[in-house]
């Protein structure tokens, strides 16, 4: 034991020990004293009781303790960063316990479980999301925006989509917080796949070729008949045309076409642009957040044009005015974002279709 007033090395009073129970791994810990009934292996200098310290020595030791804790803070932060970068699989959920022990080395208060588990769980989730995103893009490649996807492919896509929707659902403020919307939705998205949101064995059959059946399809669909009173009477009639999108209420084959969807969150406008063999169809309108479903954008179309390749541009916007006279509203469809990242957006339309889009030029 150091004599009173004697200068002590900075590591004095620090004792590292290994618990008697070695069946479970615990990082090294520190204690300033040793309990007589503890089975420990001393790996440092012997500790001294504070009651034997003189006033001058106590002040010096307090100063050293403060410095040690500052150094400890940096080391703990570094340890956490290293652990986070090397995390593998389910071991993420064991790391908080290790951090409790690491923090104890420097006499720091242990972090709460609530603040740590989500952080490292999210690290694993991000990796899984990246893997599923890659699988999704590979699966929908060469399907003609979904038109040539057989039932098995559609089922596989739905399975991946549901995992992504579960692993990383969008923020509930996606449409209500302008900053969130700007960083996630704003800008151009390219259509890569559209198909029924549910798959039956006969879902690929389309006897009349119009993409509709008697049953609920994707691209902010505009109804052709009333089938339910959801969101101001917007139709829920099933649109079963894989690879097709709805342009101004007219099914458009997008299997060999470029189809873009643009969000302007500042103006609360959404625009669909579909290149066809005869020209470019543009349908645009304002949107609002649904009163009942936070992630659902209810769209009121007001502009529809067809720019013919070999002729003038036809303005069909008056069709929405006529429709509003009969329906009592210009709100003609909705789209619900069920997953969104900086690469991919997944949504479902009021007619039941599933659609997958990527940032313009990403795929």
Buried (B, 14 or more C-beta within 10 A) or exposed (E): EBEEEEEBEEEBBBBBBBBEEEEEEBBEBBBBEEEEEEEBEEEBBEBBEEEEBEEEBEEBBEEBBEEBEEEBEEBBEEBBEEBEEEBEEEEBBEBBBBBBBBBBBBBBEBBEEEEBBEBBBEBBBEBEBEEBBEBBBEBBEEBBBBBEBEBEBBEBBBEBBBBBBEBBBBBEBBBEBEEBBEEBBEBBBBBBBBBBBBBEEEBBEBEEEBBBBEBBBBBBBBBBEEBEEBBBBBBBBBBBBBBBBBBBBBBBBBBEBBBBBBBBBEEBBBBBBBBBEEBBBBBBBBBBBBEEBBBBBBBBBBBBBBBEEEEEEEEBBEBBEEBBEEBEEBBBBBBBBBBBBEBBBBBBBBBBBBBBBBBBEEB
